[in-house]
Amino acid sequence: MIAPSRHQLLVEQKSATDFERLEDIGADAIAAARHAHARAQALDGDTAYALRRELDDLRKIAENRTALTKDARESLRGLAKNLRDRVDADTSPPIGPLLEAVIDCLTASERVADLLAAERHIGRCRGIV
């Protein structure tokens, strides 16, 4: 009698690079903008009034899904700076989660911009573009 043979197949999952995940990172930026906008609703009235222009920009970014634009990144940087300036021992607790969501959005948007800029530069160096 011949013993049945046993074969094992190992499939190694290679993690995707950031460039392969470009759309996912972009979608993460847009989702983080929506999350930040939702977090902004918890701000106290004085803080929300003081940041009304920046929060209106955040609302537009979230609604229009424009977190990947240069203008959106500039607005998000301004909002993050203003939120950091307001953080102290006496500030309302909602500032922390809002600032974190804004930074998450900005980080993902910057990563997409970096990857696309690198792709354009490499294409020019290779004479493709």
Protein Blocks (a to p, Z undefined) as FASTA:
>chain_A
ZZddddddddddddddfklmmmmmmmmmmmmmmmmmmmmmmpcfklmmmmmmmmmmmmmm
mmnopmlbmklmmmmmmmmmmmmmmgcfkbcfklmmmmmmmmmmmmmmmmmmmmmmmmmm
mmmmnomZZ
